[in-house]
Each structure stands twice: as structure tokens, then as C-alpha cells.
Amino acid sequence: MPRLLPFAAVLLAALCFATTGTAQQLADVDASPLSVGAARILVGGGILGVVALVATRGRERPAARSARSGVPVGVLVAVGALGVLAYQPTFFAGTRLNGVAVGTVLALGSAPIVTGVLDAVVRRRPPGRRWIVATAVALVGVVLVTGLTGGGVGAPAPAGLLASCGAGASYAVYAVASKLLLDRGWGAARVMGTVFGTAAVFSLPVLLATSPGWLLTPAGISLALWLGVVTTAVAYLLFGWGLRVLAPATVATLTLAEPLGATLLGVLVLGEQLGALAVIGLVVLAAGLALLSVPARRREPHAALRT
């Protein structure tokens, strides 16, 4: 059972992420996606920053350079924070230019692939065959769930394609940067707090520039608190805890549980209807995640954790 805990932590994080769309739908605030995203990072990153300060108080600071990568701490933190900041606008730009279904598939689908390639290059840890098969199965499920299978779906607009793939790359950047900090002995709370706390500082001017008046309404402040506390602070503490043990590529694939959870919330909370292909997609997506999560028989120590 302990071998399953890191997988469970990441899956729970993905389910927290999955509440984002439903929360925004229920709140129904008059705010731009960029403003909502900035508020989310400001609140959640601020909480994570405080958690990091509490978690590291009185402890010896780690070395300024990573023994494995030689990259200064400040560079890793800055790169990770930039990845966090870049994800929100690129994701929403992709869904705006190509539609929610296409934009979501491109962003979520590219994230595990780019993460796997980046991790193989930076940390010299190429993903295994099991990860490749599980990711392929999960991506088929995502395509079915989002309805990107029928006719009438044209080729993605170039700008939208770049934006959505940019979101996937942004995810890969902050996942791998965070893993490099974890590799040098940082705790999960410290990594997430430092990266997201830094991102929170830079999200403040973005929020102020995007008409933040919606935060003065009960629905607006409730939405900001939910997105900041649940979908960022709690979610990324779980995410970081799982990333401490698992490879970034594995974590990226596990977060594909987000569309599964979002779809189920849409049905159960918002009363949305599912077609037959979407139901099949949920089953296929769950099968891919299960294939990745259930530990294989031991052939060598920790074999399952290098998927």
C-alpha cells in the first residue's frame, strides 16, 4: 500500500484541479480568465509560500548548486515560477482560439510528452515502455471524453496550436524544475512554496492590470479562495509529495485524471449529459491511469517508481 501512496497523492491533486471549471461555472463572475488565473496563483502561491517558510524555519539551507545539474537554486526557482505564470494565459488562449475541446486535448496531451522529453534531456531519465503505453491509452481516453472525434472539427489555428502546446511546455518546465529541487534534498512543501510563492509575487501586477473588481463580490472572493486554497495550495502540496518519489513524466500522465474528474463533476453537479463515446473515453482514460498506477511485480528494487 505505501508504494501506491505517491500515485494516490497525484491523482487526488488532479481531482482538485478538476474542480476549477465547475467552481467558475457555479460562481458565474464577470472576470477574464487571465484575472481569475492571476488571483488563483496569488492566493494559492501566497499560502504555499507561508507553508514553505514554516516548514523550513530553523533548518540548514541547502547548497547553492545542485550536485546533479550544477544549476543555481535561484535559476531553478525562477524557471519554475515562470512556468507556473505562463501556464494560465497560454492554456486559456489555446481554448479561446481553437475551442475548449481542441485546446484542452492539445494542452493536456502535450504536457506528458514534453515532460517526458525534457526529463530525459535534463535529468537523463528516459521514461519506460510502461509509461509510453499507459500515456497513449490515457490520451485516447482524453480525446474521447472531450468529444474530439466527430466530423466538423477543423485543423487547429496555428496561434492556438502554439498556445496550447505552450501550456503543455509550461507545465513541463515547472514540473522538471521542481523535481531538480527535490533531487537535491528539498522537501516537497519547500519546493512548491518557493516556486509558487515566487509566482504569486509576479501575479499581483497581472491581477491589478485585469480589472480585479470581481473580487469585491461574495461570489468572486469565494471563487478566489476555492481556486487558491483547494486547486492550488492543497493540490500542489499533494502534487509535490508525489513528485518527490515519482518521475515528472509519470506525474504528468497521472494528472490526466483532471478531465476525468471534471467530466464527472459536470454530470453530477452541473447536470451535463454524456454521450456514448464520452462514457467509453472515461473507461479508457481510467484504464490508462490504472495501468500506470498499479505497481508491477518486482523484478528489481523500486522498479515501479521509475515508470
Salt bridges, closest charged atoms under 4 A:
ASP119 OD1 - ARG123 NH1 2.86
ASP183 OD2 - ARG123 NE 2.84
GLU300 OE2 - ARG306 NH2 3.06
